[in-house]
Amino acid sequence: MPNWRGPVAPSDEGHESNEFDNITTGADLLAPWRGMAVLDRVARAVFGAAEDAVRRRFAGLRPGPGGVRTLAGFTALLLALGSLGALSLARPTAEVAGPGLLAGAADPVAHLRIRIVETEVAGARVESPATPPVETVAATATPVATAPSSAPNLLPTGKGMWFHKLEQAGSVPDIIDRAKASGLSHLYLRLGSSRSGFYAQGDLDALLPAAHAAGLKVVGWDFPYLDDVNVDVARALEQIAYTTPDGHRIDAFSADIETGSEGVRLSADRVEYYARNVRYYAGPGYPLIGTVPNACLNASFPYAEVAASFDAIAPMVYWITRDPAADVACNMERLAPLGRPVLPVGQAYDPAIDNPTLTNLVPGYQHLDAFMVAAAERGAAGVSFWAWHTATPEMWQAVTDMPHFSLTPMTTGHRDGAQVVVLQRLLNAYGYTVPVDGRYEAATVGALAQLQNDLGLPPTGQLDAVTLTALNGRR
């Protein structure tokens, strides 16, 4: 999970390890795929400046249907680089099937071939690909089962907490007990990164069955560094497809897309390429959340490229020395034009963990409370906090006491306007537009009935226990 500060040396405790998974051993070089990968990385390192020059020369380059770069630019680059550049294209390829991921693939990287596509549409980016962004060469592969495109993507709403490492939070039974006692509806579990790979299968096996039995959703999150975007896409799809021995899967996926100060090879094209391909292979009915930096501190970040393919935006509103209410209000305002639900992530940690000079800045009850109230007042259907293992008892109490994100059964004419507002914000997040006025009348009844119908439930327009269970339904 990212932090707020400027360039620092990554550490495992400070969210990312200092390991380098791109280091290749002599034994690895004997494998053709790894050998080509090494040549590719060498070429990229030596000729990176040349690549930038070629891109500037070919000013007409545009992303193709999957957000990929045009063939013309890369062809020109390869002509300039000669045989070494040609070798760098000798990348491993294998089958893919889409839309949807190969559920049975043991190694999804070996089942992903993302091809460079030459596409130009009136000099503009292609917003809605008419053809898949990758070539389908395995018609018999089984895609991940996803909801029909007309069904709502059931994003995690309510209150949530983030994990870095599950063992830092205690035993699974204790986690579930505390989550329920605090009124949480969802948990964010770290599954891997470009440097660490997908390593959390055991954590998922332990957490998912217990969380789902308790009515809690689990969002898997990953940290892509975007050096090799193909591998980052494949890892995300493997995490989405992972199924525990007893049949449980994560309920949503979040990509923690960071800035260059965190070591990410950030560019709008890379983010768009990544997001479009994750969306295509996950399928239209799968909930995807883009976790992004504070929108009021990072004006140049490619927020629009994230929002184009993901269902929601989760800005990391770590206020440090600023006012938490003003900070979240600014983020809600800046991101609203993207047309996606905004699910702010708040600060539940001591900033001195990352910067020892930041003393006496541990958030208190009033800070978390102000953050949540401001987020709710501006229409947020859900909030979450980084992180479980750093939250103090005072922080936990603030989360527990906050009523603005808790749903309870209710029927037409319900008189508690604050509870009705929670339902109305949720309906808007799912794409069923209603006024947020606290009145459980025709507009809200009709929108809820449509949501129920789309979920295959009796369209009563009443928020009954069956509907609540469906909204918390597991994958």
Protein Blocks (a to p, Z undefined) as FASTA:
>chain_A
ZZfbdcddddfknopacbdfkbccfklmmpmklmmmmmmmmmmmmmmmmmmmmmmmmmmb
ccdfkopacfklmmmmmmmnommlmmmmmccddddddedddfklmblmlmcccdddddde
ehiacfbdfbdfbdcfbfkbccdddddfkbccdddehjddddfblklnopfklmmmmmmm
nopabdcddfbdfknopaklmmmmmmmmmmmmnopacddddddehlammlmmmmmmmmmm
pccfkopacfbdcdddddfknopacdfklmmmmmmmmmmmnopkbccddddddfklmmmb
cfklmmmmmmbdcddddfklacfklmmmmmmmmmmmnopacddddddbdfklmmmklghi
accfklmmmmmmmmmmnopabdcdddfklpcfklmmmmmmpmklcccdddehiablklmm
mmmmmmmmnopacddehpacfklmmmmmmmmmmnopacehpacfklmmmmmpcZZ
